[in-house]
Amino acid sequence: MPPRTPKACRLQGCRHTTQHKHGYCDEHAHKAERKAWANSGKGRGGRPWRRKRDIVKANADGLCVLCRLKRIISTGSVCDHIVPEAEGGSSDISNLQWLCVPCHDEKTAKESKRGVSRTPTRGGAG
């Protein structure tokens, strides 16, 4: 595989170039490592989220909760917000459910349509 095209270092003001994937020159490569360490465990991939996800999966016995309502046995694989975060839903376990990919895709499509048709409100009445 050919080497990467040299690009300017990500650090503002640095005049060195780099071919590293993280975008920092050799002198500033430690910043990429520090940045990766600082962000580890945050967001959907972090340990707290994985714990919640595992609890939700266990509570559903690994089966899609929407398929179960239709008396269909289907293995779930997606931890989904019942009320989307964009609509004020939280990431509490009480607002999470275990879904199969088809049910999740269908639910997400409905939410997207609802979001498109929703009119934004700006502060103040009428």
N, C-alpha and C positions, 0 to 999 in steps of 0.2 A: 504494500500500500504506500503511495507517495506521501511524503511529509506534508503537514498542514501548511497553508499559506501563512506567513508571518503577519501578525496583527498587532496593533498598539496594545500595550499593557492596560488592563482595566483600571489601574490606579490613576486617578485624576492627576495630571501634571507629569507623570512618568513618561519619558521619551523612549524607553526600551520597547522592543518588540518581543513577541512570544509565539510559540507554536503549541503551547500547552492548552489542553481542553478547557481548563478552568479560566483561562484568559489573563493570568498574571505572568509577568516576566519572572526569571529565576530569582531575582532580588526580592520580589514581593510575593512569591509563591506561598509563603507561610500565611499570608492573609486569606488565601483560599481555604487552607486547612482550618484556620480559626473560624472562618465564616461557616464552614460545613459543620464544625463542632457546635457552634452556637445555635444552629438551626436544628440539630438532631433532636428528635423526640417531640417536635412541635407539629401541629397540623394533623392531617388525616393519617400520616404514616407513623406518628409517634406512639410511644408506649401507652400513654393514657387512652388514646383512641383505640388501639388494638385491644386493650383490656375491655373497653365498653363493647367493642365489636364481638369479642369472644363471648361476653355475657349475653348479648342479644341473640347470637347464634345458638348458644346453649338453651336459652329460654324457649326458642322456637324448635328445639331438637334438630336443628340444621335444615328444617323444611321451610319452604316459602309460605308465609302466613296468608297471603292473598289466595294462593292456590288451595290451601287448606280450607278456606271459607267456601270454595267451590267444590269441596270434597275431592280434590286432586292432590296426589302425592307428588311433590316436586322438590328437589334439592335446591335450597337457596344458596346464593353466593355473594349477595350484596347487602350491606348494612345501609338502610335508607332512613332519612328523616321523614316521619309521618307528616308533620307540618314543616315545609321547607324553611331553611334558615333565611332565605330571601323574603319569606312572608312572616318572619318573626319567630319561627320555631327554634327550639334550643337543641343542644346536643346531649340533653339528659337522656338516660336510658328509657325513660317513659315516653320519649318522642322518637324512639328508634325502632325499626322493625327489620326482619330478615326476609329478603325477597329473592326470587330467581331473576335472571337477567331479562326474560321477556316481560314479566310483571313490572320490573323496575323501569324498563324502557317505555312501556305504555304509560306508567304513572308520570314519568319525567316529561313525556310528550304532552300530556294533559296539563301539567304544571306550566310548561313553556307557553302553551297557547293562552292559558289564563294570565300569565305574566305579560304577554304581548297585548292582550286586550285590556289589561289593568291601566287605568289612568293615574299618572303620578299625582300625589297631593302635595301641595306646598303649604307651608305654615300659615295658620290663620283660617278663619271660617269664611266660606263662600266667596 
